[in-house]
Amino acid sequence: MRKLASIQKIWKIEKIENAENIELAYVEGWQVVVNKDKFKPMELAVFFEIDSFLPIRKEFEFLRNSSYKKTDIMGEGFKLKTVRLRGALSQGLLERVETFPELDGIDIKLGLDVTELLGIREWEIEERITTSGTTLGKLPSFIPHTDETRIQNEPALIKEFANKEYYISTKMDGSSHSIGVDINGLHVTGHNFEYKDDGKCAFYNLVNERQIGIKALDYYKKNNLLSFVIQGELCAPGIQKNRLKLIKPEWYVFTIIENDKRVSLDKMLKICEEMNLKHVPIEERDFSLPNKYPTVDSLLLRADGDYPNGGKKEGIVIRTVEPEYCELIYAPLSMKVINNKYLLKNED
């Protein structure tokens, strides 16, 4: 589960030019605009990430004019988004620990996850609206969620790429979907749910139209696998803001898993060619990432750019060419870098 609210250390505070009442606080790889003199460097505070959906309570009422949302699915609350205040980028929310009675008597320590304790949820409305269809339940156990760790949450990940061959792919702006095959047959899923083949799910219809399910089943049987998963981003008119300016749906593969193990970049590209599937664009392939991009800021600059025929690029994903387990994230080594300009333009 994503750590949306946690105890973090403010490692630096900076002045904002021409701003008397606010300043910039730095937490992990993020920067947040805060009231002047509210925090001190090296102090612990509660940090809420962007895309957090905060409950209705008096402590968050100051967000009503800028962040209030109400939907049939999510209910009422406040959605945190990237904003610019007096020219300074603000990504998230910082509050003092003593603001919340739930934290009284708790051992407050760096990294403590307080997401559930404070009733914070992740804003998920986009996928649920744009991927209609009948759900069969949660994801099958062999199909993992597709969330990547943001570099701002784990800046130390950069050093993990030292002396390793890596590649950078384009993060496509759409909705993640997976196809899986196991002993029980074919499974077609969104980010959180498995879908039924009833003609109502746009992605399932695409799978049938292009015979992707048949190809996946054939590959699974031919290679005598216990499980086979293809994961990608569905981009189309009506999904997000269609920043790729597509006139028809397209699915861009970014991960392939055989028997619960992610395959290498080269094998993924080979399978995509064999099955006639598009994959995410590979922007760069090189060795020892920290030599070229040693800081979060350098990677944020690298993530900037535009889609070939569309708007601001969402960002990039960085992985090792050969999958390698990383203890920092308890998963194969990878991270995403979201384009700050995309975040600003993508907010309503």
BAKEMI-400743 format. One record per residue (C-alpha): x, y, z. Coordinates in steps of 0.25 Angstrom, whole numbers, plus 5000, padded with zeros to 4 digits. Example, Ala and Ser with C-alpha at 12.3 -4.5 7.8 and 13.67 -1.06 7.14 Angstrom:
2
504949825031/505549965029/
! end
This chain:
348
500050005000/500550144996/501050225008/500250355006/500350415020/501650385028/502650455038/503750515030/504950615034/504950755028/506450755024/506450895018/505651025018/505851135008/505251275006/504351304994/504651424986/503651544988/502851454998/502751505013/501851405019/502251275012/503551195010/503951065004/504150935013/504950815007/504450675010/505150555004/505250594989/503950684990/503750834993/502550885000/502151035002/501851055017/501451175025/502751255030/503351205043/502351095044/503550985043/504950985046/506050905039/506250755043/504850755050/503950645049/502550665042/501450595036/501650595021/500450575011/500750534997/500150584985/498950504980/498550484995/497050494997/496850555011/495550535019/494650655023/495150705037/495450835043/496950825041/496850825026/495750925024/496751025019/496850945007/495350955003/495451064993/496651004985/496450854987/495050814991/494450694982/493150614983/492850494974/491950374975/493150274977/494150354986/493150434994/493550565000/494950615003/496150694999/497050654987/498550694988/499150734975/500350804970/500250954971/501051084969/500951184980/501651324977/502551254967/502951134976/502550994973/501850924984/501650774984/500850724996/500550775010/501250785023/500650795036/501150785051/501050655058/500250715069/499150755060/498550615060/498050555073/498150415067/499650435068/499650465083/500450355091/501050295078/502550275077/502750375066/503950335057/504450365044/503750285033/502550245041/501350215032/500050295037/499250275025/498150185031/498250255044/497850385038/496850325028/497650365016/497250305003/497850304989/497150384978/496650274968/495550334961/496150344947/496250194945/494950164950/494250254941/494950224928/495050074929/493550034930/493249894931/492749784940/493749744950/494049604955/494849644968/496249694972/497449664964/497849514963/499049484973/500049464961/499749604955/500449714963/500049854964/500749944954/501150054964/502650104962/503350174973/503550324971/504950374972/504550484982/504150374992/505450294991/506550384986/507550284990/507050194978/507950274969/509250214976/508650074974/508850084959/510350104960/511150014951/509849954945/509349954931/508050034931/506950084922/505950204922/504650184916/503550294914/502350294924/501150284915/499950364920/498750274921/498250164930/498950034934/498449894929/498949754930/498749624923/499049494931/499049344928/499049234938/498449104941/497149164942/497249234928/497249374923/497049494932/496849634928/497049744938/497149894941/497949954952/497149894963/496149804958/495949684948/494849704937/493849614931/493749594916/492349654914/492649754904/492549864913/494049874916/494849964906/496149894909/495549754908/494949794895/496349834890/496949704895/495849624887/495949714874/497449694873/497449554878/498449584889/497849484899/497949374889/499449414886/499749414901/499049274903/499949224892/501149274898/500849224911/500649084906/501749084896/502749124907/502149024918/502049144928/501349144941/500849284939/501049394929/500749544931/500749664921/500549804927/500449934919/499750064918/498450084911/498450224904/497250264896/496250384894/495450394907/496550344916/497250454924/497350574915/497850484903/499250564903/499750474892/498650524883/498250384879/497050364870/496850214874/497250134886/498650084888/499349994898/500850014901/501449894908/502449934920/502649804927/502549654924/502649554935/502849404934/502649304946/502649424955/503949484950/504049614942/504849584929/505949664923/505749784914/506349704902/505349594905/504149684907/504549754893/504649614887/503249564892/502649694888/503149674874/502749534874/501349564878/501249694870/501049784882/501449924884/502349954895/502750084903/503750174895/505150144900/505850274901/507250244906/508050114910/509450134917/510250094929/510350154943/509250254944/509850334956/511050374947/510050444938/508850484947/509450494961/508250574967/506750574968/506850714961/507650654949/506650544947/505450644948/506150724936/506350594929/504850554931/504350684924/503850684910/502650664901/502050544894/502250544879/500950594875/500350634888/500550714901/501450704912/502050574915/501650504928/503050464931/504050354930/504250214937/505650164940/506050014941/507249924940/507349854927/507449724935/506449724946/507049724960/506449724973/506549844982/506449844997/506049994998/504749964991/504549814993/504449794978/505249794965/506049924964/505250034957/504750174959/503850274952/504150424950/502950514948/503050634940/502750754949/502150834937/501250714934/500750714948/500450864947/499750854934/498950734938/498250784950/496850834949/
! end
